[in-house]
Amino acid sequence: MATDPKETTERKPDHRLGDLGFTRIPSEEDPRRKNPELLAAIAKIAPGTGLRDAVDDVIRSHEGALIVVGDPNELSFLYSGGIRLDAPFRPQLLYELAKMDGAIIVDEAVKRLAWANVQLMPDPTIPSNETGTRHRTAERVAKQTGALVVSVSQQRETVTIFVGPARYQLDPVADVLAKTNQALGTLDTYRQRLEQVLTRLTALEFQNAVVLDDVLVVLQRAEMTSRMAQRITRDCVELGSEGRMIRLQLEELVGDVPRERDAIVRDYNVLGAGDEGTVALAQLAALSYQELLEFGRLAEVLGYDRGVNPLDQTVAPRGYRTLSHIPRLPEPLVRRVVADLGSLDAVVRASQRELESVEGVGTVRAREIREGLRRLQEHNIVDRYLQL
């Protein structure tokens, strides 16, 4: 399985900011959107849900509304008066009830309308920065109970949701769609450029010619691609049924990028691939965009000194990423092969007998590993020529 000596891999430092597909540092995403409780609340009022249908009707009629979604029994201490309904949830009925001045209580599953026209009396000592009475009440109820509170502004025709201490104003669907489609274009660029450096890295790995710079380029691009995909995923939560096509495009574009990124960290982390690799992945996820663009900081994540010259530091893969590309080779078996043989080069050079000696491999699997590595080398050569 020796590589053709005529095959060379041109090494070009291409980790500059502009080469990543953007000309400025991406803005940090609103940290509130990473709150799982807030995302779950947004999903309850996303387009395509009955609650959103009712809210849209309220806005179109230039009315306001205050809707509390939670356990009616646990919330009962907060309100007085009103009309007890205990009726099946219907968007049209909620819309009609919103014409009254009081708040509407909906159960947690948004299946039943419990109360209407109630007066909410949250703790007045709870601090609030809201100026309107409706929003101020909504914020205090959310902070006091942790329930989802939806406030529809009559004057501004905006929808603001409160969950615990979190506050989030929903953007118009058209604006979210435009922003998300633009992000999809950026993701497409990221993915194309990631594929280029992944192909080169694979070639260098089979040639035993990898330096740290090659690894950091791929790791940087893989993390950028994963972060953009996560941002689009959160946009899709807000889009609800309007984001079906975007979800399909996202799934196609992302593919196995997160798995590739994780395997690269486990391949090249100096301290180890087990728990140490898991820690390194957590550190990578915690980097800011600015830190992600600094190769010294990325090198630290992999256990190297910040001052190391990545173009002079030779490195060797353990083989997790390459072996994971062999069909029908389960991950536990990949780990055992790497643990027994130690590196990708050792796996490539291993004889049939040496592979068979690994627990769980056997004759058939050993042959599949050797054949799989041969095909990966051939496929990589073809890919590189196609990119020329």
N, C-alpha and C positions, 0 to 999 in steps of 0.2 A: 504493500500500500504506500510505497514511496512516492513522493511528489515529484513531478517532472522538474528536473533542475532548470529547464528553460523558463519555468513558471516563476515570475517574480511579482511581488506585490509592492506597488509604488506607495511610499509613505508620505502623505501630505498633511501637515498640521491643519486641520479644518474645523477646529472647535471654536472659532471666533463667533461672536454674537450674531453677526449678519448671516453667517453660514447656517445657523440653526433655523433660519426661515423667518426671522423677525428683526427689526432694526432698532428696537428699544426693549428694555427690560419689561416683561409682562407685569401688569399690575397685580398685586396680591388680591386674591379673592376675598370677598366679605366673609370673615370667619363665622358669622352667624349661619351661613349656608352649610357649614359642616356639622352643625348641631343636629344629631339624629332626631331629637324630639321635634325640632322646628321643621325638619324635612317631612316627618310623618304628618305634622299639622298641615303643611302646604299640600301634601298629597290628598288630604281630605277635602280640600277646597279647590283642587285643580280642575281645569276644563274637563268636561265629561262626567263629573260627579253631580249628584242631585243638589248638593249644597251650593256648588258654583252656579248651577242653573238658576237657583232661587236668588242668589246674590246679584247675578247679572240682570235679572228682572227688576230687582230693587233699584239698581243703578239706572236702568233705562227709564224707570218711572220717576227718576229724580227724587227718590226717597232716601232715608237713612235707616240703619238697622244696627242692633246690638245683639249678637247671637253667642250664647255660651254653650260649648259642647263638652259634656261631662256627665258624671253620675248625678241624676237629679236629687237623690237622697242625700248625697254628701254635700251638695251645693245648697240644700234647702235653708241652711242657717243664714245664707247671704241675702235672700230676697223675701219680700212680703207682698201681699196682694196678688193680683194677677188672675189668670184663668187657667185652671187645671185642665189639660187636654188628654194626655196619654193616647194620642192618635198616631197612626202610621205616618211616617215622614213622607211628605209630598212637596216638591219644590213650589208648586202653585199655592199650596196652603201656607207655607212659610212666607212667601211673598205677600199674601193677603194679611197675615198676622203682623208683618213688619210695618204696615200702615198705622198700627197703634204705637203709642209713644214708648211703651215699656220694652224690656228685653225679652228674648225668646230663649227657652232652655231646651236643648236637644240632647238626647242620650249619646254616650260615647261612640257607639257604632253608627250613629246618624241613621237610625232606623225608626225612631219614634220622636214625636214632638211632645215634650212633657208639659211645659208651661208657656204661657204667652202673656205679654203686657205686665211683667213683674217689675218691681222696683228693686234694683240691686243696691245693697248697702255694704260695700267693702270697708275694711279698716281705713279710716281717713288719715291715719298717721303714716301709712305706706307712702314713701316719696314717689312723685310722678312729675315728669317733665312735660307732660301733655297739656295743651291749652284748652282744648274743647272738652266739654263735660262728658260726652260719650266716650272719647278716647281715654280720658283720665280714669273713668270708671272701669273701662276695659283693662287698662294696664294694672290697676290695683286688684281687680278680681283675678287676673292671671297670676300675679305675684303671690297672692294670698292662697290660692287653691291649686295652682299648676294646671288648671283647665285651659283648653283652647278657647280663646275669645276672639270673635270676628267683629270688627267695627267698620261699618260702611258709612263713609262721610257723605252727607247729603249735599253739601256745598261743593266739595272738590271732586265728588264721584270717584273716590279712591277706596280701596279695600286694604285694611291693615289688620294683621293677625298678631295676637299676643299669646305666648306660651311661657309660663313662668316669667323669668326676667327678660326673655327675648321678645323683640319687637321687629316685625318685618312687613314692609308695604309691598303688595303685589304690583308688578309692572303690567301694563297692557300686553295681551297675548302677542299682538303684532310686533311689539318691541322685543319681547323675549325670543320670538321666532327669528327676527332679523339678527339679533346678537348670536344666537345659537348656530345659525347657518354660517355666519362669519367664522365662528370658532371651528366649525366642521372643516372649512377650507384651510384654516391654520393647521388643524390636526392632520389633514391629508398631506400637507407639506412636511410636517414633522415626521410622519410615518415613512414617506418616500426617502427622506434623507437618513432616517434611522436604518432602513433596509440597506442602503449603500454601505454604511460603516459596519453593519452586522456581517455583510458578505465579505468585506475585507478582513474583519477580525477572524472569521472562520478560516479563511485562507492562511492567515498568519499563524493561527493555532496549529494547523496541520504541518506548517513549515518550521515550527518551533522558533518563530521570529517575532513574538509579541513583545512590545514594550508597554509600559504603564500608560503612555499617552493614548495608545489605541483603545485600551480598556476604558479610560476616563471619557473619551469622546462618545463611545457607545453608551456608557452608563448615564452620561449627561442627557443624551438625546432620548434614551428610553424613559428616564424619569420625567422629562419635559412632555413626552407623548402621553404618558400615564396620567400626569396631572391635568393636561388639557382634556383627556377623556373623562376624568372624574368631574371636571367642571361642567362638561356637557351633560353628563348623567344627572347632575343636580338641576341643570336647566330643564331637562326632560321631566323631572318631578313636577316642576312648576307648570310645564306645558300640558301635563296630563294626556288626554286623548289627542291633543293637537301635536304631540311629539312622536307619534307612531313611526313615521318615516325616518325621522332623525335617529330613533333608537336602532332601526335596522341598519342605517348607514354607519352609525357608531360601532355597532357590533362587528361589521365587516372591516372597518378601519383599524380597530384596536387589536383584534385577533388575539395572539398570545404574547403581546408586548409585556404585560406585567410578569408573566412567567419567565420570559427572556431576561428581564431586568433582575429578577430574584436569582436566577441561575448565574448571572454574571457576578453578582455580589458573592455568592457561595463559591464560585470558581476562583475568585481572585482575592478574597478577604484574607489578609495575612494571618489573622488570629485564628481562623478556622471557619468551617462551613456549617457547624451545628448551631448551638445557641449563640455563638459569636456572630454568625452570619445573620441571625434574626435581629440581634442588637444593631448590627450595621445597617440593616434595612430600615429599622425604626429611625436611626440617625439620618439616613438619607431622606426619609419622608418628612423629617422635621426641618430640613434646610429651607431657608428662604430662597426666592428666585435669585437674588443677588449672590448668595452663597453657592447656589447651584452652578453659577457661571464661573466660579473660581476653582481652578483645577487643584490648587493646594488644599482647599477645603474638601474636595471630593476624595483626594488621596488620603486625607486623614480618616475619612469614613471607612476606607478599606484597610486602615491600620498602618499607613505609611506616614513618614515624617512630612510635615507641611512643606518643608523646603526642598523636598526631593525633586530632581529634574526628571519629569515623566518621559522625556525622550531618551534618557540614558539608562533608565531603570528597566531591565529585562524582567519579565514575569512569565509564568507558565500556568495554564488552566488546569484545574483538577479534573474537568471533563463532564460536569453536571449538564451544562447547556447542550453540548454536542450529543451526548448520550440520550438526552431527553427527546431529540429529534428522530431517534430510531423508532419506527412503528412498533406498537405492542410491547414496548419495554417499560414495565411499571416503575414508578418512582422509587419504591423501596429497593428494587433490584439495582437501579442506577446507583443508589447510595452505597449498596454493598460492593459493587464493582469498583467504585471510586475509593472506598475505604480500603479494599484489599490491594489495589494496584497503585493508588496514590496520585496518578496524574493522567491526563489525556494521552500524553506521549507513551506512557507505559501501557495504556489500554490499546492504542494503535499498534504497538509493537508486540503485544501479547500473542502467544501461540494459542491454538485451539485448546490445547491441554491446560494452559494457564488460565484461560477463561472458564473452562469447565470446572476448575478447582474452586471457583467462587461459589459460596453457598447459594443454592437456588437457581444457578445458571443452567448447568447441564449441557448436553451435546447440541440440542436443537437451538437453544438460546445463544450459545457461544457462536454457532454458525451465523445466526441472525445478527449478532453484534458485529462480527467481522464484515459481513456483507453490507450491513447498514452503514458502517464507517466508509467502506469503499464507495458506496453510492453517494454519500454526502460529499466526499471529496470530488467526485465527478460532477455532481450537480453544482457545487460551488464554483468550479472552473467555468462551467457553461454560463452561470449567472454573471460572473465577472466579465466574460467576453461580451455578453449582451448589453452590459452597462457602458462599455467603451464607446 
